[in-house]
Amino acid sequence: MTSTNTGTVVEFLAALRDRNYEQALSFVTEDVVWHNVSLPKVRGKSRLRQAFVMMDKLAIRFDVQFRNISGDDRAVLTERTDALSLGRLRTEFWVCGTFEFREGKIAVWRDYFDYANMSGALLRGLLGVVLPRREPLSLFASDGIIQRAATPGRDRARD
C-alpha cells in the first residue's frame, strides 16, 4: 500500500538533510511535537524552527538513509540510519521513527534510538576523524524499498 504521507516524510527529512528548514517546516502542523524519546519534547512549529536554527548555527549536519518505510493516512513508520556531523566528526546510528499525521501534515514526530548504539557510533565517528571518512548516505538503502516519484510529495512503493 502506498501513501502520500510516506512521500511527505521522505521530503521532510530530505529537506532537513539539505538544510532547507522552511520547506521542512511546511510539512508540519503549527502545534507539532518532536520527541526524541527519553529527551525533552519540542512543542510547536516556532520552537522546532529554533531547534533547526540552533543546529545550523552549531554547524551540525544531518543525513538520513531509509531502510524501511510504511504508512497510511494516519501514520508513517520509518526504520533508518541517521547521521549527525560536526566538522570531521560523523556519527551514524539506527533510528525508528513514527510520524503521526493530521490533515495531511506531520503533527507528531517521534524517534526512538538506542544509547548503546549511539555511543558506538560516537566512537566510530571519533576514529573517523583520524581515518578517511566515507561518502554521505544515499537517501535509500536499496531500490527494493521505495523509489522517489518525480513529483515532490508523492511516492511509490515497489512490489
Buried (B, 14 or more C-beta within 10 A) or exposed (E): EBBBBBBBBBBBBBBBBEEBBEBBBBBBBEEBBBBBEEEEEBEBBEBBBEEBEEBEEEEBBBBBBBBEBBBEEEBBBBBBBBBBBEEEBBBBBBBBBBBBBEEEBBBBBBBEBEEEBBEBBBEBBEEBEEEEEEEBBEBBBEEEBBEBEEEEBBBEBEE
